[in-house]
Amino acid sequence: MPKMRVVLLVIVTVLISVAGTLAVQEQRTRREPQFENEHVKVWKSIILPNQPLRLHRHENGRALIALTDGTLKVVNEAGEVVDTYDWKAGTAYWLDKDPPDVLHGDVNEGPGTIEVIVVELQR
């Protein structure tokens, strides 16, 4: 096989592998860091239907900007719903810091993906 064909075959194989990895990554609930300094931490949360965010807590208050419409249920460690938020795309919301030692998860039971930008104050 000529060298050029081998090089092209390797490039195509790598591109297919990268595309496959990106496709899988795009199909999971996740946080994507956006920006951080001594004042704020900013991330994008992408919550797919029936793929909850892991249990976590927020030490500080935060502003949230909904990028999509959707209803998000907040569950405690026992899986009980403790709050429900109806996000409207393009609307900003404020969420206080979490109580000490309390973890929660975020669950999207709707048909579509929920996307939000979170700006958490750093203190």
N, CA, C and O atoms as a GROMACS GRO file, in nm:
protein
  492
    1MET      N    1   0.086  -0.117   0.000
    1MET     CA    2   0.000   0.000   0.000
    1MET      C    3   0.091   0.124   0.000
    1MET      O    4   0.181   0.133   0.083
    2PRO      N    5   0.070   0.215  -0.088
    2PRO     CA    6   0.153   0.336  -0.092
    2PRO      C    7   0.142   0.414   0.039
    2PRO      O    8   0.040   0.408   0.108
    3LYS      N    9   0.247   0.487   0.073
    3LYS     CA   10   0.252   0.564   0.198
    3LYS      C   11   0.135   0.661   0.212
    3LYS      O   12   0.077   0.672   0.320
    4MET      N   13   0.102   0.729   0.105
    4MET     CA   14  -0.006   0.829   0.111
    4MET      C   15  -0.139   0.764   0.149
    4MET      O   16  -0.217   0.823   0.223
    5ARG      N   17  -0.166   0.644   0.099
    5ARG     CA   18  -0.290   0.575   0.132
    5ARG      C   19  -0.292   0.536   0.279
    5ARG      O   20  -0.396   0.545   0.345
    6VAL      N   21  -0.178   0.493   0.331
    6VAL     CA   22  -0.168   0.457   0.473
    6VAL      C   23  -0.194   0.580   0.560
    6VAL      O   24  -0.268   0.573   0.658
    7VAL      N   25  -0.133   0.692   0.524
    7VAL     CA   26  -0.153   0.816   0.599
    7VAL      C   27  -0.300   0.857   0.595
    7VAL      O   28  -0.356   0.893   0.699
    8LEU      N   29  -0.363   0.853   0.480
    8LEU     CA   30  -0.504   0.888   0.468
    8LEU      C   31  -0.592   0.794   0.550
    8LEU      O   32  -0.688   0.837   0.613
    9LEU      N   33  -0.559   0.665   0.548
    9LEU     CA   34  -0.634   0.567   0.625
    9LEU      C   35  -0.625   0.597   0.776
    9LEU      O   36  -0.725   0.590   0.847
   10VAL      N   37  -0.507   0.631   0.822
   10VAL     CA   38  -0.487   0.666   0.963
   10VAL      C   39  -0.567   0.791   0.998
   10VAL      O   40  -0.633   0.795   1.102
   11ILE      N   41  -0.561   0.893   0.914
   11ILE     CA   42  -0.635   1.018   0.940
   11ILE      C   43  -0.784   0.992   0.945
   11ILE      O   44  -0.852   1.041   1.035
   12VAL      N   45  -0.836   0.916   0.851
   12VAL     CA   46  -0.980   0.886   0.849
   12VAL      C   47  -1.019   0.808   0.974
   12VAL      O   48  -1.123   0.835   1.033
   13THR      N   49  -0.937   0.712   1.015
   13THR     CA   50  -0.965   0.632   1.135
   13THR      C   51  -0.970   0.721   1.260
   13THR      O   52  -1.059   0.706   1.343
   14VAL      N   53  -0.875   0.812   1.272
   14VAL     CA   54  -0.871   0.903   1.386
   14VAL      C   55  -0.994   0.992   1.386
   14VAL      O   56  -1.057   1.012   1.490
   15LEU      N   57  -1.031   1.047   1.271
   15LEU     CA   58  -1.148   1.135   1.262
   15LEU      C   59  -1.276   1.061   1.299
   15LEU      O   60  -1.362   1.117   1.368
   16ILE      N   61  -1.290   0.938   1.254
   16ILE     CA   62  -1.409   0.858   1.290
   16ILE      C   63  -1.412   0.833   1.440
   16ILE      O   64  -1.518   0.840   1.502
   17SER      N   65  -1.297   0.803   1.498
   17SER     CA   66  -1.289   0.779   1.642
   17SER      C   67  -1.327   0.904   1.721
   17SER      O   68  -1.405   0.896   1.816
   18VAL      N   69  -1.273   1.019   1.682
   18VAL     CA   70  -1.305   1.146   1.750
   18VAL      C   71  -1.452   1.178   1.736
   18VAL      O   72  -1.517   1.217   1.834
   19ALA      N   73  -1.507   1.164   1.617
   19ALA     CA   74  -1.649   1.192   1.595
   19ALA      C   75  -1.736   1.102   1.682
   19ALA      O   76  -1.836   1.147   1.738
   20GLY      N   77  -1.698   0.974   1.693
   20GLY     CA   78  -1.774   0.882   1.778
   20GLY      C   79  -1.768   0.921   1.923
   20GLY      O   80  -1.870   0.914   1.993
   21THR      N   81  -1.652   0.963   1.971
   21THR     CA   82  -1.636   1.007   2.109
   21THR      C   83  -1.721   1.131   2.136
   21THR      O   84  -1.788   1.138   2.239
   22LEU      N   85  -1.720   1.227   2.045
   22LEU     CA   86  -1.800   1.349   2.062
   22LEU      C   87  -1.948   1.316   2.060
   22LEU      O   88  -2.024   1.375   2.137
   23ALA      N   89  -1.991   1.225   1.976
   23ALA     CA   90  -2.132   1.188   1.970
   23ALA      C   91  -2.177   1.127   2.101
   23ALA      O   92  -2.287   1.156   2.148
   24VAL      N   93  -2.094   1.041   2.161
   24VAL     CA   94  -2.128   0.980   2.290
   24VAL      C   95  -2.132   1.087   2.398
   24VAL      O   96  -2.224   1.088   2.480
   25GLN      N   97  -2.034   1.178   2.399
   25GLN     CA   98  -2.028   1.283   2.499
   25GLN      C   99  -2.152   1.371   2.491
   25GLN      O  100  -2.202   1.415   2.594
   26GLU      N  101  -2.201   1.396   2.374
   26GLU     CA  102  -2.317   1.483   2.357
   26GLU      C  103  -2.446   1.418   2.404
   26GLU      O  104  -2.549   1.485   2.411
   27GLN      N  105  -2.443   1.289   2.438
   27GLN     CA  106  -2.564   1.219   2.475
   27GLN      C  107  -2.565   1.182   2.623
   27GLN      O  108  -2.626   1.082   2.662
   28ARG      N  109  -2.498   1.262   2.705
   28ARG     CA  110  -2.499   1.232   2.848
   28ARG      C  111  -2.519   1.362   2.927
   28ARG      O  112  -2.482   1.470   2.882
   29THR      N  113  -2.579   1.348   3.043
   29THR     CA  114  -2.596   1.461   3.134
   29THR      C  115  -2.458   1.502   3.183
   29THR      O  116  -2.375   1.418   3.217
   30ARG      N  117  -2.434   1.635   3.187
   30ARG     CA  118  -2.300   1.680   3.226
   30ARG      C  119  -2.300   1.828   3.260
   30ARG      O  120  -2.396   1.901   3.235
   31ARG      N  121  -2.187   1.870   3.318
   31ARG     CA  122  -2.155   2.010   3.340
   31ARG      C  123  -2.037   2.044   3.251
   31ARG      O  124  -1.938   1.970   3.246
   32GLU      N  125  -2.046   2.156   3.182
   32GLU     CA  126  -1.936   2.201   3.098
   32GLU      C  127  -1.883   2.333   3.154
   32GLU      O  128  -1.951   2.435   3.146
   33PRO      N  129  -1.763   2.332   3.212
   33PRO     CA  130  -1.706   2.456   3.266
   33PRO      C  131  -1.697   2.563   3.158
   33PRO      O  132  -1.664   2.534   3.043
   34GLN      N  133  -1.728   2.688   3.196
   34GLN     CA  134  -1.725   2.799   3.103
   34GLN      C  135  -1.621   2.904   3.141
   34GLN      O  136  -1.547   2.954   3.056
   35PHE      N  137  -1.616   2.937   3.272
   35PHE     CA  138  -1.530   3.045   3.317
   35PHE      C  139  -1.520   3.038   3.468
   35PHE      O  140  -1.615   3.000   3.536
   36GLU      N  141  -1.402   3.076   3.521
   36GLU     CA  142  -1.387   3.080   3.667
   36GLU      C  143  -1.280   3.180   3.704
   36GLU      O  144  -1.174   3.187   3.641
   37ASN      N  145  -1.310   3.260   3.807
   37ASN     CA  146  -1.210   3.348   3.868
   37ASN      C  147  -1.240   3.356   4.017
   37ASN      O  148  -1.317   3.276   4.069
   38GLU      N  149  -1.179   3.452   4.085
   38GLU     CA  150  -1.199   3.462   4.230
   38GLU      C  151  -1.339   3.511   4.268
   38GLU      O  152  -1.376   3.504   4.385
   39HIS      N  153  -1.418   3.560   4.171
   39HIS     CA  154  -1.552   3.613   4.199
   39HIS      C  155  -1.665   3.518   4.165
   39HIS      O  156  -1.763   3.508   4.239
   40VAL      N  157  -1.652   3.447   4.051
   40VAL     CA  158  -1.759   3.359   4.005
   40VAL      C  159  -1.704   3.230   3.944
   40VAL      O  160  -1.590   3.223   3.899
   41LYS      N  161  -1.790   3.131   3.944
   41LYS     CA  162  -1.765   3.007   3.869
   41LYS      C  163  -1.886   2.990   3.777
   41LYS      O  164  -2.000   2.995   3.823
   42VAL      N  165  -1.860   2.969   3.648
   42VAL     CA  166  -1.968   2.960   3.550
   42VAL      C  167  -1.959   2.825   3.478
   42VAL      O  168  -1.851   2.783   3.435
   43TRP      N  169  -2.073   2.759   3.467
   43TRP     CA  170  -2.077   2.635   3.390
   43TRP      C  171  -2.211   2.623   3.320
   43TRP      O  172  -2.309   2.689   3.356
   44LYS      N  173  -2.213   2.536   3.220
   44LYS     CA  174  -2.336   2.502   3.150
   44LYS      C  175  -2.375   2.362   3.195
   44LYS      O  176  -2.297   2.268   3.185
   45SER      N  177  -2.497   2.350   3.245
   45SER     CA  178  -2.550   2.218   3.281
   45SER      C  179  -2.641   2.171   3.168
   45SER      O  180  -2.727   2.245   3.121
   46ILE      N  181  -2.619   2.048   3.126
   46ILE     CA  182  -2.700   1.985   3.022
   46ILE      C  183  -2.757   1.859   3.086
   46ILE      O  184  -2.684   1.766   3.120
   47ILE      N  185  -2.890   1.857   3.101
   47ILE     CA  186  -2.955   1.748   3.174
   47ILE      C  187  -3.051   1.677   3.079
   47ILE      O  188  -3.157   1.730   3.046
   48LEU      N  189  -3.012   1.560   3.038
   48LEU     CA  190  -3.095   1.481   2.947
   48LEU      C  191  -3.208   1.414   3.023
   48LEU      O  192  -3.198   1.393   3.144
   49PRO      N  193  -3.317   1.381   2.953
   49PRO     CA  194  -3.427   1.312   3.019
   49PRO      C  195  -3.380   1.183   3.085
   49PRO      O  196  -3.308   1.102   3.025
   50ASN      N  197  -3.422   1.165   3.208
   50ASN     CA  198  -3.394   1.043   3.285
   50ASN      C  199  -3.245   1.014   3.304
   50ASN      O  200  -3.206   0.899   3.322
   51GLN      N  201  -3.161   1.119   3.299
   51GLN     CA  202  -3.018   1.107   3.329
   51GLN      C  203  -2.984   1.215   3.432
   51GLN      O  204  -2.933   1.320   3.394
   52PRO      N  205  -3.012   1.192   3.559
   52PRO     CA  206  -2.994   1.296   3.660
   52PRO      C  207  -2.848   1.336   3.679
   52PRO      O  208  -2.756   1.257   3.656
   53LEU      N  209  -2.831   1.460   3.723
   53LEU     CA  210  -2.699   1.504   3.769
   53LEU      C  211  -2.672   1.433   3.900
   53LEU      O  212  -2.763   1.411   3.980
   54ARG      N  213  -2.547   1.397   3.923
   54ARG     CA  214  -2.509   1.328   4.046
   54ARG      C  215  -2.540   1.416   4.168
   54ARG      O  216  -2.559   1.536   4.155
   55LEU      N  217  -2.545   1.353   4.284
   55LEU     CA  218  -2.569   1.427   4.407
   55LEU      C  219  -2.456   1.526   4.429
   55LEU      O  220  -2.339   1.494   4.410
   56HIS      N  221  -2.492   1.648   4.468
   56HIS     CA  222  -2.395   1.755   4.489
   56HIS      C  223  -2.458   1.861   4.579
   56HIS      O  224  -2.573   1.849   4.620
   57ARG      N  225  -2.380   1.964   4.608
   57ARG     CA  226  -2.432   2.076   4.688
   57ARG      C  227  -2.368   2.206   4.639
   57ARG      O  228  -2.265   2.205   4.572
   58HIS      N  229  -2.431   2.316   4.674
   58HIS     CA  230  -2.382   2.449   4.637
   58HIS      C  231  -2.352   2.526   4.765
   58HIS      O  232  -2.440   2.552   4.846
   59GLU      N  233  -2.226   2.560   4.781
   59GLU     CA  234  -2.182   2.634   4.899
   59GLU      C  235  -2.220   2.782   4.893
   59GLU      O  236  -2.220   2.851   4.995
   60ASN      N  237  -2.252   2.831   4.772
   60ASN     CA  238  -2.281   2.974   4.752
   60ASN      C  239  -2.406   2.991   4.666
   60ASN      O  240  -2.447   2.900   4.595
   61GLY      N  241  -2.465   3.110   4.675
   61GLY     CA  242  -2.579   3.143   4.592
   61GLY      C  243  -2.536   3.151   4.446
   61GLY      O  244  -2.418   3.165   4.414
   62ARG      N  245  -2.636   3.142   4.356
   62ARG     CA  246  -2.605   3.142   4.214
   62ARG      C  247  -2.722   3.194   4.132
   62ARG      O  248  -2.839   3.180   4.168
   63ALA      N  249  -2.684   3.256   4.020
   63ALA     CA  250  -2.783   3.295   3.920
   63ALA      C  251  -2.784   3.188   3.813
   63ALA      O  252  -2.681   3.130   3.780
   64LEU      N  253  -2.901   3.162   3.760
   64LEU     CA  254  -2.917   3.061   3.658
   64LEU      C  255  -2.992   3.123   3.541
   64LEU      O  256  -3.091   3.192   3.562
   65ILE      N  257  -2.945   3.100   3.420
   65ILE     CA  258  -3.013   3.148   3.300
   65ILE      C  259  -3.055   3.026   3.220
   65ILE      O  260  -2.971   2.948   3.176
   66ALA      N  261  -3.185   3.009   3.203
   66ALA     CA  262  -3.236   2.894   3.128
   66ALA      C  263  -3.214   2.916   2.979
   66ALA      O  264  -3.249   3.020   2.924
   67LEU      N  265  -3.156   2.816   2.914
   67LEU     CA  266  -3.137   2.820   2.769
   67LEU      C  267  -3.249   2.747   2.698
   67LEU      O  268  -3.275   2.770   2.580
   68THR      N  269  -3.316   2.657   2.770
   68THR     CA  270  -3.429   2.582   2.714
   68THR      C  271  -3.541   2.580   2.818
   68THR      O  272  -3.516   2.600   2.937
   69ASP      N  273  -3.661   2.556   2.773
   69ASP     CA  274  -3.773   2.533   2.864
   69ASP      C  275  -3.759   2.394   2.924
   69ASP      O  276  -3.703   2.304   2.862
   70GLY      N  277  -3.810   2.377   3.044
   70GLY     CA  278  -3.810   2.244   3.102
   70GLY      C  279  -3.842   2.247   3.250
   70GLY      O  280  -3.829   2.350   3.316
   71THR      N  281  -3.884   2.134   3.301
   71THR     CA  282  -3.914   2.119   3.443
   71THR      C  283  -3.808   2.031   3.506
   71THR      O  284  -3.782   1.919   3.460
   72LEU      N  285  -3.746   2.082   3.610
   72LEU     CA  286  -3.639   2.013   3.679
   72LEU      C  287  -3.684   1.979   3.821
   72LEU      O  288  -3.730   2.067   3.895
   73LYS      N  289  -3.672   1.854   3.857
   73LYS     CA  290  -3.703   1.812   3.993
   73LYS      C  291  -3.573   1.800   4.071
   73LYS      O  292  -3.474   1.748   4.020
   74VAL      N  293  -3.576   1.849   4.193
   74VAL     CA  294  -3.461   1.839   4.283
   74VAL      C  295  -3.494   1.730   4.384
   74VAL      O  296  -3.597   1.734   4.451
   75VAL      N  297  -3.403   1.631   4.393
   75VAL     CA  298  -3.426   1.518   4.483
   75VAL      C  299  -3.317   1.513   4.589
   75VAL      O  300  -3.203   1.553   4.565
   76ASN      N  301  -3.353   1.463   4.706
   76ASN     CA  302  -3.256   1.448   4.814
   76ASN      C  303  -3.186   1.312   4.802
   76ASN      O  304  -3.208   1.239   4.706
   77GLU      N  305  -3.102   1.281   4.899
   77GLU     CA  306  -3.025   1.155   4.896
   77GLU      C  307  -3.114   1.031   4.897
   77GLU      O  308  -3.073   0.925   4.850
   78ALA      N  309  -3.235   1.044   4.951
   78ALA     CA  310  -3.329   0.931   4.954
   78ALA      C  311  -3.410   0.921   4.825
   78ALA      O  312  -3.490   0.829   4.810
   79GLY      N  313  -3.389   1.015   4.732
   79GLY     CA  314  -3.462   1.013   4.606
   79GLY      C  315  -3.597   1.082   4.612
   79GLY      O  316  -3.674   1.076   4.516
   80GLU      N  317  -3.626   1.149   4.724
   80GLU     CA  318  -3.753   1.220   4.741
   80GLU      C  319  -3.744   1.358   4.675
   80GLU      O  320  -3.642   1.426   4.686
   81VAL      N  321  -3.850   1.398   4.606
   81VAL     CA  322  -3.855   1.530   4.543
   81VAL      C  323  -3.871   1.635   4.652
   81VAL      O  324  -3.967   1.632   4.729
   82VAL      N  325  -3.776   1.730   4.658
   82VAL     CA  326  -3.780   1.836   4.758
   82VAL      C  327  -3.811   1.971   4.696
   82VAL      O  328  -3.843   2.066   4.768
   83ASP      N  329  -3.802   1.983   4.565
   83ASP     CA  330  -3.833   2.107   4.496
   83ASP      C  331  -3.855   2.078   4.348
   83ASP      O  332  -3.807   1.977   4.296
   84THR      N  333  -3.927   2.167   4.281
   84THR     CA  334  -3.949   2.157   4.137
   84THR      C  335  -3.935   2.296   4.078
   84THR      O  336  -3.992   2.392   4.130
   85TYR      N  337  -3.861   2.306   3.969
   85TYR     CA  338  -3.843   2.432   3.899
   85TYR      C  339  -3.894   2.420   3.757
   85TYR      O  340  -3.864   2.323   3.687
   86ASP      N  341  -3.973   2.519   3.715
   86ASP     CA  342  -4.017   2.527   3.576
   86ASP      C  343  -3.937   2.636   3.508
   86ASP      O  344  -3.968   2.755   3.522
   87TRP      N  345  -3.834   2.597   3.433
   87TRP     CA  346  -3.748   2.693   3.366
   87TRP      C  347  -3.810   2.738   3.235
   87TRP      O  348  -3.869   2.657   3.163
   88LYS      N  349  -3.796   2.865   3.204
   88LYS     CA  350  -3.840   2.922   3.077
   88LYS      C  351  -3.718   2.977   3.006
   88LYS      O  352  -3.642   3.056   3.063
   89ALA      N  353  -3.697   2.937   2.883
   89ALA     CA  354  -3.580   2.979   2.805
   89ALA      C  355  -3.568   3.132   2.803
   89ALA      O  356  -3.667   3.203   2.782
   90GLY      N  357  -3.447   3.179   2.827
   90GLY     CA  358  -3.420   3.322   2.824
   90GLY      C  359  -3.449   3.394   2.955
   90GLY      O  360  -3.435   3.516   2.963
   91THR      N  361  -3.489   3.321   3.058
   91THR     CA  362  -3.522   3.380   3.187
   91THR      C  363  -3.413   3.349   3.288
   91THR      O  364  -3.357   3.240   3.290
   92ALA      N  365  -3.383   3.449   3.372
   92ALA     CA  366  -3.281   3.432   3.477
   92ALA      C  367  -3.350   3.406   3.611
   92ALA      O  368  -3.460   3.456   3.637
   93TYR      N  369  -3.285   3.326   3.695
   93TYR     CA  370  -3.338   3.289   3.826
   93TYR      C  371  -3.226   3.299   3.929
   93TYR      O  372  -3.108   3.294   3.894
   94TRP      N  373  -3.264   3.315   4.056
   94TRP     CA  374  -3.169   3.314   4.166
   94TRP      C  375  -3.197   3.194   4.254
   94TRP      O  376  -3.312   3.165   4.287
   95LEU      N  377  -3.091   3.122   4.293
   95LEU     CA  378  -3.101   3.011   4.385
   95LEU      C  379  -3.004   3.034   4.501
   95LEU      O  380  -2.886   3.060   4.479
   96ASP      N  381  -3.055   3.025   4.623
   96ASP     CA  382  -2.970   3.044   4.741
   96ASP      C  383  -2.875   2.926   4.758
   96ASP      O  384  -2.891   2.822   4.695
   97LYS      N  385  -2.776   2.946   4.845
   97LYS     CA  386  -2.684   2.836   4.876
   97LYS      C  387  -2.762   2.725   4.945
   97LYS      O  388  -2.869   2.748   5.002
   98ASP      N  389  -2.708   2.605   4.939
   98ASP     CA  390  -2.773   2.489   5.000
   98ASP      C  391  -2.749   2.487   5.151
   98ASP      O  392  -2.648   2.540   5.198
   99PRO      N  393  -2.841   2.427   5.226
   99PRO     CA  394  -2.818   2.412   5.370
   99PRO      C  395  -2.694   2.326   5.394
   99PRO      O  396  -2.658   2.243   5.311
  100PRO      N  397  -2.628   2.346   5.508
  100PRO     CA  398  -2.509   2.266   5.538
  100PRO      C  399  -2.537   2.115   5.535
  100PRO      O  400  -2.642   2.069   5.580
  101ASP      N  401  -2.442   2.041   5.481
  101ASP     CA  402  -2.446   1.894   5.478
  101ASP      C  403  -2.564   1.834   5.404
  101ASP      O  404  -2.599   1.718   5.426
  102VAL      N  405  -2.628   1.910   5.315
  102VAL     CA  406  -2.742   1.859   5.240
  102VAL      C  407  -2.702   1.845   5.093
  102VAL      O  408  -2.659   1.941   5.030
  103LEU      N  409  -2.717   1.723   5.040
  103LEU     CA  410  -2.689   1.697   4.899
  103LEU      C  411  -2.820   1.688   4.822
  103LEU      O  412  -2.924   1.654   4.878
  104HIS      N  413  -2.813   1.719   4.693
  104HIS     CA  414  -2.930   1.704   4.608
  104HIS      C  415  -2.886   1.660   4.468
  104HIS      O  416  -2.771   1.677   4.429
  105GLY      N  417  -2.981   1.605   4.395
  105GLY     CA  418  -2.961   1.570   4.255
  105GLY      C  419  -3.066   1.642   4.173
  105GLY      O  420  -3.171   1.680   4.225
  106ASP      N  421  -3.039   1.661   4.045
  106ASP     CA  422  -3.132   1.728   3.955
  106ASP      C  423  -3.182   1.628   3.852
  106ASP      O  424  -3.102   1.562   3.785
  107VAL      N  425  -3.315   1.616   3.840
  107VAL     CA  426  -3.375   1.514   3.754
  107VAL      C  427  -3.465   1.581   3.650
  107VAL      O  428  -3.550   1.664   3.684
  108ASN      N  429  -3.446   1.544   3.526
  108ASN     CA  430  -3.528   1.591   3.415
  108ASN      C  431  -3.613   1.472   3.368
  108ASN      O  432  -3.562   1.380   3.305
  109GLU      N  433  -3.742   1.475   3.400
  109GLU     CA  434  -3.832   1.367   3.358
  109GLU      C  435  -3.907   1.402   3.231
  109GLU      O  436  -3.992   1.325   3.185
  110GLY      N  437  -3.877   1.520   3.173
  110GLY     CA  438  -3.947   1.564   3.053
  110GLY      C  439  -3.893   1.498   2.927
  110GLY      O  440  -3.799   1.419   2.933
  111PRO      N  441  -3.952   1.531   2.814
  111PRO     CA  442  -3.912   1.469   2.688
  111PRO      C  443  -3.787   1.531   2.624
  111PRO      O  444  -3.722   1.467   2.541
  112GLY      N  445  -3.753   1.654   2.664
  112GLY     CA  446  -3.641   1.723   2.599
  112GLY      C  447  -3.527   1.751   2.694
  112GLY      O  448  -3.543   1.744   2.816
  113THR      N  449  -3.412   1.783   2.638
  113THR     CA  450  -3.293   1.817   2.716
  113THR      C  451  -3.310   1.956   2.778
  113THR      O  452  -3.360   2.048   2.714
  114ILE      N  453  -3.268   1.970   2.904
  114ILE     CA  454  -3.268   2.099   2.973
  114ILE      C  455  -3.125   2.151   2.972
  114ILE      O  456  -3.031   2.080   3.007
  115GLU      N  457  -3.109   2.278   2.932
  115GLU     CA  458  -2.978   2.342   2.933
  115GLU      C  459  -2.987   2.474   3.007
  115GLU      O  460  -3.077   2.554   2.983
  116VAL      N  461  -2.892   2.497   3.098
  116VAL     CA  462  -2.888   2.621   3.175
  116VAL      C  463  -2.743   2.666   3.191
  116VAL      O  464  -2.651   2.584   3.189
  117ILE      N  465  -2.724   2.794   3.205
  117ILE     CA  466  -2.595   2.851   3.243
  117ILE      C  467  -2.607   2.890   3.389
  117ILE      O  468  -2.702   2.958   3.429
  118VAL      N  469  -2.510   2.846   3.469
  118VAL     CA  470  -2.510   2.876   3.612
  118VAL      C  471  -2.390   2.966   3.642
  118VAL      O  472  -2.277   2.938   3.602
  119VAL      N  473  -2.417   3.076   3.714
  119VAL     CA  474  -2.311   3.168   3.758
  119VAL      C  475  -2.314   3.166   3.911
  119VAL      O  476  -2.401   3.227   3.973
  120GLU      N  477  -2.219   3.095   3.969
  120GLU     CA  478  -2.215   3.078   4.115
  120GLU      C  479  -2.113   3.175   4.175
  120GLU      O  480  -1.998   3.181   4.131
  121LEU      N  481  -2.157   3.250   4.275
  121LEU     CA  482  -2.068   3.343   4.343
  121LEU      C  483  -1.962   3.267   4.420
  121LEU      O  484  -1.990   3.161   4.476
  122GLN      N  485  -1.842   3.320   4.425
  122GLN     CA  486  -1.733   3.261   4.503
  122GLN      C  487  -1.706   3.352   4.623
  122GLN      O  488  -1.691   3.473   4.606
  123ARG      N  489  -1.700   3.297   4.740
  123ARG     CA  490  -1.674   3.379   4.860
  123ARG      C  491  -1.560   3.324   4.938
  123ARG      O  492  -1.525   3.379   5.042
   0.00000   0.00000   0.00000
